[in-house]
């Protein structure tokens, strides 16, 4: 993954990252939507 922003706002521990792909018809590649899930 490239060009992730605002990583300094995440806590040092207690979170996981999930990436949701964006499918593009007829393409061999695409991008993803990374989401940080913070656990309490």
Secondary structure in CASP SS format (residue, H / E / C, confidence):
PFRMAT SS
TARGET T0000
AUTHOR 0000-0000-0000
METHOD secondary structure of the structure
MODEL  1
X C 1.00
X C 1.00
X C 1.00
X C 1.00
X C 1.00
X C 1.00
X H 1.00
X H 1.00
X H 1.00
X C 1.00
X C 1.00
X C 1.00
X C 1.00
X C 1.00
X E 1.00
X E 1.00
X E 1.00
X E 1.00
X E 1.00
X E 1.00
X E 1.00
X C 1.00
X C 1.00
X C 1.00
X C 1.00
X C 1.00
X C 1.00
X C 1.00
X C 1.00
X C 1.00
X C 1.00
X E 1.00
X E 1.00
X E 1.00
X E 1.00
X E 1.00
X E 1.00
X E 1.00
X C 1.00
X C 1.00
END
